[in-house]
């Protein structure tokens, strides 16, 4: 009997409680949705969102206002512009639309980063953007970040998901 108790004590001492590390949440996420979002909405655009908007003949600013019923400010990172430039002459119209002076250019501090990674890092650090994308993988990654609304194109108009 004593031998069994000693063996149990040794096994229990080997088992350590699992420690999980969760990143600290922003205070505006106290409720179930993001309180930091409000008009004028800042829409962070992805490469394929710009391209699909042009293919569906949607003006990004006007269609965004029709969807959100408020003023919206389209934002584009340097990585998205670089990705459009790399894609070549096929995406020349999308590049010209992305360089529109009405769009806010966001400077990137990193170099050699994919546009999707840049968007995910920027939104997870500062969740004050609505992310406009049609990329399934990027949408899946962004849904894991709490409080980040997604905008995508469905039946020739913009649709917003998870907006409070």
Secondary structure by P-SEA (a helix, b strand, c coil): caaaaaaaaaaaaacccbbbbbccccccccccccccccccbbbbccaaaaaaaaaacccaaaaaaaaaccbbbbbbcaaaaaaaaaacccaaaaaaaaacccbbbbbbccccccaaaaaaaaaaaccccccccccaaaaaaaaacccbbbbbbcccbbbbcccc
